[in-house]
Amino acid sequence: MSITYPADIAAIQQVLPHRPPFVWVSRILECDPGKSVVAELDISPDLPLLQGHFPEHPVFPGVLIMEALAQAASFCLLVGSEDEGTLGFFAGIDNAKFRNQVRPGDTLTLKANIVKASRRFCVAETEASVGDTVCATATQKYMLAPGSSLTQD
């Protein structure tokens, strides 16, 4: 598959198994497959979850920032992979720091640098920011598994 950058949601869905309402990457700006990625997530004021988190002061949840970072990193790992259908699962999140809030209308920049990777395991240094303001950082670990092996008879 040939993907040019910036890549839109259609290209992202060719690589990632995630589907609405759980796709947390709006576009991929640049990607060096297996090494690094820069992506963006538009935080729509219309997201239903913002109505309850928190009604008078809506904030995009930190756990979803971590998920968005993982999806961007997974794109980097899976684009061009010969292992079509591979799924990435969290194996750990180390040293997570939440430094600034992400608000409705923000565009969250997602960066991941793959520091260790094999066919079954990966470690990425990740950072989420709005403009020049860092909002979250973490070392994320993922287990990679073929999607077809996860189905039950």
C-alpha positions as CSV (number, residue, x, y, z in Angstrom):
1,M,0.0,0.0,0.0
2,S,1.3,3.4,-0.9
3,I,0.5,6.3,1.5
4,T,1.5,9.9,1.0
5,Y,1.7,12.4,3.8
6,P,-0.2,14.2,5.1
7,A,-2.5,11.1,5.3
8,D,-6.2,11.5,6.0
9,I,-8.5,9.3,8.0
10,A,-9.2,7.0,5.0
11,A,-5.4,6.2,4.8
12,I,-5.3,5.8,8.6
13,Q,-8.1,3.3,8.5
14,Q,-6.2,1.3,5.9
15,V,-3.5,0.7,8.5
16,L,-5.2,0.8,11.9
17,P,-8.0,-1.6,12.9
18,H,-9.8,1.2,15.0
19,R,-13.1,2.5,13.8
20,P,-15.4,5.3,15.0
21,P,-16.1,6.2,17.7
22,F,-12.6,5.0,18.8
23,V,-10.2,6.5,16.2
24,W,-8.1,9.1,18.0
25,V,-5.9,10.2,15.1
26,S,-7.2,12.8,12.6
27,R,-4.2,12.8,10.2
28,I,-0.6,11.6,9.9
29,L,1.7,14.5,9.0
30,E,4.9,12.5,8.6
31,C,6.0,9.0,9.2
32,D,9.3,7.1,8.9
33,P,7.9,3.6,9.1
34,G,9.1,1.7,12.1
35,K,11.0,4.7,13.5
36,S,8.9,7.8,14.1
37,V,5.6,9.5,13.4
38,V,4.0,12.9,13.8
39,A,0.2,13.0,13.8
40,E,-2.7,15.2,14.8
41,L,-6.0,14.8,16.6
42,D,-8.6,17.5,16.3
43,I,-10.5,17.8,19.6
44,S,-14.0,18.5,18.4
45,P,-16.2,20.6,20.8
46,D,-19.0,18.2,19.8
47,L,-17.5,15.1,21.3
48,P,-20.1,13.6,23.6
49,L,-17.6,12.6,26.2
50,L,-16.8,16.3,26.8
51,Q,-20.3,16.9,27.9
52,G,-19.6,15.0,31.1
53,H,-15.8,15.6,31.5
54,F,-16.5,18.2,32.9
55,P,-19.7,20.0,32.1
56,E,-18.5,23.5,33.2
57,H,-14.9,23.0,32.3
58,P,-14.6,20.4,29.4
59,V,-11.2,18.7,29.3
60,F,-10.1,15.9,26.9
61,P,-9.3,12.9,29.2
62,G,-5.6,12.0,29.8
63,V,-6.3,8.3,29.2
64,L,-7.5,9.1,25.7
65,I,-4.4,11.2,25.1
66,M,-2.4,8.0,25.9
67,E,-4.6,6.1,23.5
68,A,-4.2,8.7,20.8
69,L,-0.4,8.4,21.2
70,A,-0.6,4.6,21.0
71,Q,-2.7,4.8,17.8
72,A,-0.1,7.1,16.2
73,A,2.7,4.8,17.3
74,S,0.8,1.8,16.0
75,F,0.4,3.4,12.6
76,C,4.1,3.9,12.5
77,L,4.7,0.3,13.3
78,L,2.1,-1.2,11.1
79,V,2.3,0.9,7.9
80,G,4.1,-1.1,5.3
81,S,4.2,-4.1,7.6
82,E,4.0,-7.6,6.0
83,D,2.0,-8.7,9.0
84,E,-1.4,-7.5,7.8
85,G,-4.0,-7.7,10.5
86,T,-1.6,-7.3,13.4
87,L,-3.1,-5.6,16.5
88,G,-1.2,-3.7,19.1
89,F,-2.2,-3.9,22.8
90,F,-0.8,-1.9,25.7
91,A,1.7,-3.8,27.7
92,G,2.6,-0.8,29.9
93,I,2.8,3.0,30.3
94,D,5.8,4.2,32.2
95,N,6.6,7.7,33.4
96,A,3.4,9.2,32.2
97,K,3.2,12.9,32.9
98,F,0.2,15.1,32.3
99,R,1.4,18.7,32.1
100,N,-1.4,20.8,30.6
101,Q,-5.1,20.4,29.8
102,V,-6.4,19.7,26.3
103,R,-9.6,21.6,25.6
104,P,-12.3,21.5,23.0
105,G,-11.2,23.1,19.7
106,D,-7.5,22.2,20.3
107,T,-5.4,20.3,17.8
108,L,-3.3,17.8,19.6
109,T,0.1,17.0,18.0
110,L,1.1,13.4,18.6
111,K,4.7,12.3,18.4
112,A,6.2,8.9,18.8
113,N,9.8,7.7,18.4
114,I,10.1,3.9,18.4
115,V,13.1,3.0,20.6
116,K,12.8,-0.7,20.6
117,A,10.8,-3.0,18.3
118,S,10.5,-6.7,17.4
119,R,7.7,-8.6,15.7
120,R,6.0,-9.1,19.1
121,F,7.0,-6.1,21.3
122,C,7.6,-2.4,21.0
123,V,8.7,0.6,23.1
124,A,7.9,4.1,22.1
125,E,8.8,7.5,23.6
126,T,5.7,9.6,23.1
127,E,4.7,13.3,23.5
128,A,1.4,15.1,23.0
129,S,1.3,18.9,22.6
130,V,-0.9,21.8,21.7
131,G,1.2,24.3,19.8
132,D,4.5,24.6,21.6
133,T,2.9,23.5,24.9
134,V,3.6,19.9,26.0
135,C,0.5,18.3,27.4
136,A,1.6,14.8,28.1
137,T,4.6,12.5,27.8
138,A,5.1,8.8,28.4
139,T,7.1,5.7,27.6
140,Q,4.6,3.3,26.1
141,K,5.0,-0.5,25.6
142,Y,2.9,-2.6,23.2
143,M,2.5,-6.3,22.5
144,L,1.8,-7.1,18.9
145,A,-0.4,-10.0,18.0
146,P,-1.9,-11.3,14.7
147,G,-5.6,-10.3,14.8
148,S,-6.6,-13.7,13.3
149,S,-5.1,-15.6,16.3
150,L,-7.3,-13.7,18.7
151,T,-10.6,-15.1,17.4
152,Q,-12.2,-17.9,19.3
153,D,-13.9,-21.0,17.7
